[in-house]
Structures are given as structure tokens and as C-alpha cells.
Amino acid sequence: MREHQKSNSMEEKNKTKSKISNATQAEIFASCSFNDLGLHPNLCQHLQEKMGFQVPTQIQAQAIPVVIEGKDVLVNAATGTGKTIVYLAPIVHLLQAYDQRIQRSDGTFALVLVPTRELCMQVYEILQKLLHRFHWIVPGYIMGGENRGKEKARLRKGISILVATPGRLLDHLKNTSSFVYTNLRWMVFDEADRILELGFGKELEEILEFLGSKKTDSTNKEDIGKKPGNISRQNLLLSATLNEKVNHLANISLIKPVMIGLDEKKVSSDLPIPSIRKFSTTESDGDEESESIQVLASHSTDNYNLPTRLIQKYAKVPCGSRLVVLFSILKTLFEKEVSQKIVVFLSTCDAVDFHYFLLSEFRWSPNPQTDINQKQTFIKCKTFRLHGNMDHDDRRATFQGFKSEKSALLLCTDVAARGLDIPKVTCIIQYDSPGEASEYVHRVGRTARLGEKGEALLFLQPIEIDYLHDLQQHGVSLKEYPVEKVLDSFPLHGQRHHKNLATIEMHPWVVFLQRALEGFIAAEAKMKTLAKNAFCSWVRAYTAHKGDLKRIFMVKKLHLGHVARSFGLKDQPSLVGRSFQMQAKKRKKDQRQVKPSKRRKFSTKAK
Ligand SMILES: Nc1ncnc2c1ncn2[C@@H]1O[C@H](COP(=O)(O)OP(=O)(O)OP(=O)(O)O)[C@@H](O)[C@H]1O
């Protein structure tokens, strides 16, 4: 039965591949085989037959041979291009090749650091699949939210390849004496920039201190194939957006790194592998480490690589109409296609909760006179939520649940922005803007993966429209989404739409639905509380936009009454404003007492 399911999913993968045009195929996939890259035949066969990967992706073809050679590597490639296999396949290949089989008592050989729990589980699951034929290599994970005692027991038994989140790893390095890492040979930083953005910089430095960051020159080929002993360390950094934040980490962890994918535009997809490597990898050949830092810094303002078949749009929506427009677009999208998988990004955990419960509980009919029992949910699809304040098991269930649904909606914070590989996501809606352009790139990267089609929609208020220039500076350009056309498409009971209305706020459909939502929220104490909490945390997150972005996302320009409307609140804005001011005062007082760490600052925005 399981075999049957597996072959079905592989057939699906192959069908998807054949739907992709030849041009896209050549852009994404290399014209060589996994065997050509020097990987063990058993591993290649497994990749092909059991995982359905017929040929390597371009980035895999470029990077895998370099990783096998034992060099430190910095990989920069678009989202969804198969970076996980870039590091897992060579590590498995090299570990299985030891003269004497490694044993659990040898401890950990490879450590993969990831920023979130979901990504930790995802990488672990791929690793498990990859190790199918190499049962003596043991995969494992440790991460926040898990039972420390059980993790200790697993570490004591020995984990050959360990996937971890930084905080929990440091915890075990400090407190688990049975954790053997003397044979550590590989350190991988997946989504390196995000680990730093989340404020884990200090933890990373401590981790590197524990493990001894730059031990010896990692290009010592004699080590390869030997049973571990006095071995050198190979460090790998990967992300779709490498920027100056990574400089420091590169500085303290990489030796003469080979840069892969930093100059992708020059790469011709028809070139055989050796030539691709020649053009697209940059080896910092000087003895001075500062050379590699310069390469990174000069790329910080470069264009980002975006998925080839991604359609990007923005919706210009006045603040007070945001909620209605979001609901209307979601309804339109779900009614247009039988299977839609949509991810909506919001800025705070409270905002996720509010919208989740509102979408789940709000009953509606175009005719206001309809009996309550005949009213239906506004959007007929399964809705999930994901944020960092959720219980660990709920987070896991959401992730798995959304993954397995054919048609569903996920409301989430940026906890889902990085690395998550969810099949068949058709549309990304950034209801709250992402902040730095790199975050935009990662959020939209949850769709249009590996050459598939996908759409992305960014909500902007008229006062925020300059954000488009910021994106443009990174080569990201968006077309306007026809908001009014969508609003016009909704029938109004006993009313006609009037054309040429001055503003979206006056649109009869907007007025009608806003009233219905406000009525529903006002009547439900739970919803009212959720809305108020969401309002307060949303404004706080808005004030937390960093550096240059403050000139675009100016809290002073916000009309708090309109913000309240966007949470379905008809209370006097001053009332809501006062409660916010009280919270702000309290926060200021707390801040005076405890000087905030960088980490806390980040946690204002969603986790
Ligand atoms: N050679 C291949 N052939 C077909 N599918 C592949 C291949 N390599 C990876 N994949 C699939 O491509 C998808 C994207 O891979 P992965 O998540 O590693 O991308 P990524 O580049 O790390 O993305 P992100 O930057 O978002 O983390 C996964 O579903 C993976 O199973």
C-alpha cells in the first residue's frame, strides 16, 4: 500500500515536471545526472527511484562537486531550487564512504543549523529519506519546544547527522555531557541570514566557540574517506538572500569559501558541469579572509533571484477597507479554482489568531434577512494558522495538515516565511508588508517552487506605496491588482453596483461586508477581545519597522480609526487608542527597567 502511494507521488512529480516548459526546465534542471556529480551510485539510484529526482537542479550540479571536494561553500540560489539536497547529499555520500562504517558511539559528524522548528522537521524528514540505504548513519533533530530529556537520551545514543535550532543546540552543548561532537566535520547554516535576523547571533558565536569555528584548513583532501580522528571542518552557508548580515558569520566560520550562485546571470544552462562551475563559482583565493567578506558585501544591493514563473502583484487598499478586500479576494480565489492553496502572511501572532477565528466563525449570507442557521462560512475551505505563540504540537499538526490538503488557507507569521517546502501552494498574500526586501523574497518563495507557477499579492496602503521602489531596487517589480474589479463581482442583495465610485471605501460591497463583519465582532465578546489585541499588536509591529523602512511605514501617518476598522472594530478610535497608549506606556516603563536585547526587539514582530 505504502509502495503504491509512493509510486503515485512520484508519478505526480514526473507529471508536474512534464508540465513545465522546456525553457523553464533548462533554467531549473541541469543537463547531467547525479552520477556525473560524483555521488555514490546507491545514493543516485535512491534519489531517482525513491525520491523521484531524475536529474539535479542547476544549483545542485554546481555545488555538490564542490562540497564533495571538501571546500567551504556559500550558496545563493532562488527559493525552491533544491538547496537542501546541495548539502545533505554530499554529506551522506562522504559519510557512507568511510573505510570503517561510522558508529553511533562516534557521535555527531554533521550539524545542520536552521532558524525554525518547522524547517528543522522538514530537513530531518528529507534526511531520513536520503538515508534509507545507509541505515548505519543515524539522523536526528533537536529543537525548541521538544522534551529535553528525550533529546538527551537520543544524543547519548549518538546521532550522526543532527538538525538543530540554535538555542536548543547551545543548551545541549552546555548541559548534555554525553553529547559527542569531537568528530564533527560539517557545519551547515541553512537560511544563514534568518538565523542572524532572529537575534541568534550571540548564540551562534557561542556555538562556534564550543565547536571551535575555524579549526584547520578544510581543503585537506586526505581526510576524506578516512575514519574520523583529527579531522578538519567544512562549513557551508546557504540562503536565497545572502546579504551583509551574513558577513560576520562568514567571517567567523568560513575559510576561503567558494561562492556559488552569486553571479547566476552569467550561467548558461547548456554548459557542461565543469564550465558552469568555472563561470558561476567564485573562489576567494587570497589568504586574507577579508576577501570573502568583500565579495559578500558587494552583493548586498544586488537583484534577488526570484522564481521564474512567479506572477507578482500589489493591491493598493485604503487602511479601513483592508479586511473586506482581503476577505473578498480570498473568496474570489477559492471560488475560481477547485484546488487553491493560499498562504496569508500577517505581522503578529494576535493578528493571525483574530483573522483565523473570524474566518472560521463568521457566518454570512448575501441577504441580510437570512435566518442565522442558513448562513454559511464566508470562505469554504479548511483554514489553518501558524505562529510562534502556538503550542508545539499544534504547530506541528498545522504544518502537516496544511501540507496534506489539496485546497486550504494558511494564516501565518514569518515563522513560515523561510525554507518551508509545502507542495502546490498557488498564491502568497502578504497582507501585512514584509519589511526588508529579502523577507519579501522568502515569503513569495513558498510558491512557484522548482519551475512551477505561482502568484504573489502584496497589500499596500496608499501611504506605503513607496515600498514598491525599495523592491524595485532589488529587481523586484509588481503589477497592480484589479481590486475594484473583484469588489464589483460580488452580488448585493437588492442593490446595484454604481460605477465610477470615488473610493474603495465607498464601494457598496465594502460598506455592506464591513457592516456585517463589525456587527458580528461586536456581538461576540471573544471576537472583540481578539480584535482589540490584534489591533494593539499590529500597531506595535508597525512601529517596529527598521531603519530606512520607517520612512515608508510611518506610524504617524496611520489613521488609528481606520486601523481599528481593519480589525472590524467600530469602537471609538480614541478608546482603542487609549488602551494602546496605556500599553505603550507600560512597555516604555518595562524597557527602562530592562535594557532590551536584540532578540527581544525582533520578537515585537511575529515569530
Ligand atoms: N533534483 C531535483 N529534482 C526534483 N525535485 C527536486 C530536486 N531537488 C530538490 N527537489 C524538490 O524541490 C523542492 C524544493 O527544494 P528545497 O526545499 O531544498 O529548496 P530550497 O532551495 O532550499 O528552497 P528555500 O530557499 O525556500 O529554502 C522540494 O520539494 C524538493 O523535494
The ligand as a MOL file (V3000), in Angstrom:
LIG
                    3D

  0  0  0     0  0            999 V3000
M  V30 BEGIN CTAB
M  V30 COUNTS 31 33 0 0 0
M  V30 BEGIN ATOM
M  V30 1 N 16.8240 17.3530 -8.3670 0
M  V30 2 C 15.5750 17.5030 -8.0300 0
M  V30 3 N 14.5820 17.0970 -8.8440 0
M  V30 4 C 13.2810 17.2660 -8.4990 0
M  V30 5 N 12.8850 17.8270 -7.3530 0
M  V30 6 C 13.8280 18.2610 -6.5030 0
M  V30 7 C 15.2160 18.1170 -6.7810 0
M  V30 8 N 15.9120 18.6210 -5.7460 0
M  V30 9 C 15.0020 19.0830 -4.8530 0
M  V30 10 N 13.7540 18.8690 -5.2960 0
M  V30 11 C 12.4960 19.2680 -4.6590 0
M  V30 12 O 12.4170 20.6850 -4.8170 0
M  V30 13 C 11.6960 21.2780 -3.7500 0
M  V30 14 C 12.4760 22.4670 -3.2160 0
M  V30 15 O 13.6590 22.0260 -2.5840 0
M  V30 16 P 14.2730 22.7990 -1.3160 0
M  V30 17 O 13.2230 22.9500 -0.2620 0
M  V30 18 O 15.5150 22.1170 -0.9550 0
M  V30 19 O 14.5470 24.2270 -1.9700 0
M  V30 20 P 15.3570 25.4560 -1.3790 0
M  V30 21 O 16.1710 25.9750 -2.4920 0
M  V30 22 O 16.0490 25.0730 -0.1250 0
M  V30 23 O 14.1930 26.4850 -1.0590 0
M  V30 24 P 14.1640 27.6750 0.0450 0
M  V30 25 O 15.1430 28.7040 -0.4040 0
M  V30 26 O 12.7610 28.1290 0.0120 0
M  V30 27 O 14.5410 27.0420 1.3380 0
M  V30 28 C 11.4800 20.1600 -2.7520 0
M  V30 29 O 10.1470 19.7070 -2.8640 0
M  V30 30 C 12.4350 19.0680 -3.1510 0
M  V30 31 O 11.9300 17.7990 -2.8270 0
M  V30 END ATOM
M  V30 BEGIN BOND
M  V30 1 1 1 2
M  V30 2 1 2 3
M  V30 3 2 2 7
M  V30 4 2 3 4
M  V30 5 1 4 5
M  V30 6 2 5 6
M  V30 7 1 6 7
M  V30 8 1 6 10
M  V30 9 1 7 8
M  V30 10 2 8 9
M  V30 11 1 9 10
M  V30 12 1 10 11
M  V30 13 1 11 12
M  V30 14 1 11 30
M  V30 15 1 12 13
M  V30 16 1 13 14
M  V30 17 1 13 28
M  V30 18 1 14 15
M  V30 19 1 15 16
M  V30 20 2 16 17
M  V30 21 1 16 18
M  V30 22 1 16 19
M  V30 23 1 19 20
M  V30 24 2 20 21
M  V30 25 1 20 22
M  V30 26 1 20 23
M  V30 27 1 23 24
M  V30 28 2 24 25
M  V30 29 1 24 26
M  V30 30 1 24 27
M  V30 31 1 28 29
M  V30 32 1 28 30
M  V30 33 1 30 31
M  V30 END BOND
M  V30 END CTAB
M  END
